[in-house]
Amino acid sequence: MEEKKFDLKSIIGFVLIFILLLWVMNNNRPTQEELAKRKAEQEQAAKANNPQNNAATAATADLGAFAYSNAQPTAKDGVTVIENKDVKLTINNKGGDLKEVLLKQFKTYESMPVYLIKDKNAIFALNFKTTQGQELNT
């Protein structure tokens, strides 16, 4: 059996790796100029997207960075249907989630159409954290 000894080469290797990691973290840190520029850009974007009505203000407070896409004219309630000879997809306009997926060429044993997704049986929820610290659930 080998005796456990103090391995100087391993200790030196770990110390050098630690020093290298500290050096990389220090060199990749943003400068004060970059931080000031980012802050100015965020303030400018917030002023440009400043909503006029209270409903939009509430949506902005709730959605944070995602409020811009909610204010677009294409973000209206409703569905878009895409179909071919095999499948029919019903997609929600707000959020882009699948509302229904119908397989056209198949029937159940009761001669009913085969739906892969229907009546919210496939909820796919993602959590996003905004730069303001808000958590959004799709």
C-alpha positions as CSV (number, residue, x, y, z in Angstrom):
1,M,0.0,0.0,0.0
2,E,1.1,3.5,-0.8
3,E,1.6,6.0,2.0
4,K,-0.3,9.2,1.8
5,K,2.3,11.9,1.4
6,F,2.2,15.6,1.0
7,D,2.2,16.2,-2.7
8,L,3.9,19.6,-3.4
9,K,3.3,19.5,-7.1
10,S,-0.5,19.1,-6.8
11,I,-0.6,22.0,-4.3
12,I,1.4,24.2,-6.6
13,G,-0.8,23.3,-9.5
14,F,-4.0,24.2,-7.6
15,V,-2.5,27.5,-6.5
16,L,-1.5,28.4,-10.1
17,I,-5.0,27.5,-11.3
18,F,-6.6,29.6,-8.6
19,I,-4.3,32.6,-9.5
20,L,-5.2,32.2,-13.2
21,L,-8.9,32.2,-12.4
22,L,-8.6,35.4,-10.3
23,W,-6.6,37.0,-13.1
24,V,-9.2,36.1,-15.8
25,M,-12.1,37.3,-13.6
26,N,-10.3,40.6,-12.9
27,N,-9.5,41.3,-16.6
28,N,-13.1,40.5,-17.8
29,R,-14.7,42.9,-15.4
30,P,-16.4,45.8,-17.2
31,T,-14.8,49.2,-16.8
32,Q,-16.6,52.2,-15.2
33,E,-17.1,53.7,-18.6
34,E,-18.8,50.6,-19.9
35,L,-21.1,50.5,-16.9
36,A,-22.0,54.2,-17.3
37,K,-22.7,53.6,-21.0
38,R,-25.0,50.6,-20.3
39,K,-26.9,52.6,-17.6
40,A,-27.4,55.5,-20.1
41,E,-28.6,53.1,-22.8
42,Q,-31.1,51.5,-20.3
43,E,-32.4,54.9,-19.2
44,Q,-32.7,56.0,-22.8
45,A,-34.6,52.8,-23.8
46,A,-36.9,53.3,-20.8
47,K,-37.7,56.8,-21.8
48,A,-38.4,55.8,-25.5
49,N,-40.8,53.0,-24.4
50,N,-42.6,55.2,-21.8
51,P,-46.3,54.4,-22.2
52,Q,-48.9,57.0,-22.1
53,N,-51.9,55.2,-20.6
54,N,-52.3,53.5,-17.2
55,A,-53.0,50.1,-18.6
56,A,-49.7,50.1,-20.5
57,T,-47.9,51.4,-17.4
58,A,-49.3,48.5,-15.4
59,A,-48.2,46.1,-18.1
60,T,-44.7,47.6,-18.1
61,A,-44.4,47.3,-14.4
62,D,-45.5,43.6,-14.5
63,L,-43.5,42.6,-17.6
64,G,-40.4,44.7,-17.3
65,A,-38.1,44.2,-20.3
66,F,-40.8,42.2,-22.1
67,A,-43.4,45.0,-22.0
68,Y,-42.3,46.2,-25.5
69,S,-43.4,43.1,-27.2
70,N,-46.7,43.1,-25.4
71,A,-47.5,46.6,-26.8
72,Q,-47.0,45.6,-30.5
73,P,-50.0,45.5,-32.7
74,T,-49.4,41.8,-33.5
75,A,-49.7,40.9,-29.8
76,K,-53.4,40.6,-29.9
77,D,-55.6,37.8,-28.6
78,G,-56.5,35.2,-31.1
79,V,-55.1,32.2,-32.8
80,T,-53.2,31.3,-36.0
81,V,-54.0,28.0,-37.7
82,I,-51.3,26.2,-39.7
83,E,-52.3,23.0,-41.4
84,N,-51.3,20.5,-44.1
85,K,-52.6,17.1,-45.2
86,D,-51.2,15.4,-42.0
87,V,-51.5,17.9,-39.1
88,K,-53.4,21.0,-38.0
89,L,-51.7,23.3,-35.6
90,T,-53.5,26.0,-33.7
91,I,-51.1,28.6,-32.2
92,N,-51.9,31.3,-29.7
93,N,-50.9,34.7,-31.0
94,K,-49.9,35.9,-27.6
95,G,-47.0,33.8,-26.4
96,G,-46.8,31.5,-29.4
97,D,-47.8,28.4,-27.5
98,L,-49.6,25.5,-29.1
99,K,-53.3,25.5,-28.3
100,E,-54.2,22.4,-30.4
101,V,-52.4,19.8,-32.4
102,L,-54.7,17.6,-34.5
103,L,-53.5,14.5,-36.4
104,K,-55.8,14.4,-39.4
105,Q,-55.1,10.9,-40.6
106,F,-55.8,9.1,-37.3
107,K,-58.9,8.3,-35.3
108,T,-59.3,7.0,-31.8
109,Y,-60.9,3.6,-31.2
110,E,-64.2,5.6,-30.7
111,S,-63.7,7.2,-34.2
112,M,-62.9,10.5,-32.6
113,P,-60.1,12.8,-34.0
114,V,-56.7,12.4,-32.4
115,Y,-55.5,15.5,-30.6
116,L,-51.9,15.6,-29.3
117,I,-52.6,18.8,-27.5
118,K,-56.1,20.1,-26.6
119,D,-57.7,22.0,-23.7
120,K,-54.4,23.0,-22.2
121,N,-53.2,19.4,-21.6
122,A,-49.6,20.3,-22.5
123,I,-48.7,23.4,-20.5
124,F,-45.1,24.4,-21.2
125,A,-44.1,27.0,-18.7
126,L,-40.8,28.8,-18.7
127,N,-39.5,31.2,-16.0
128,F,-37.6,34.2,-17.0
129,K,-35.8,36.6,-14.7
130,T,-35.6,40.2,-16.0
131,T,-32.8,42.6,-15.4
132,Q,-35.0,44.4,-12.8
133,G,-35.2,41.2,-10.8
134,Q,-38.8,40.3,-11.8
135,E,-39.7,36.7,-12.5
136,L,-42.0,36.1,-15.5
137,N,-43.8,32.8,-16.1
138,T,-44.9,32.0,-19.6
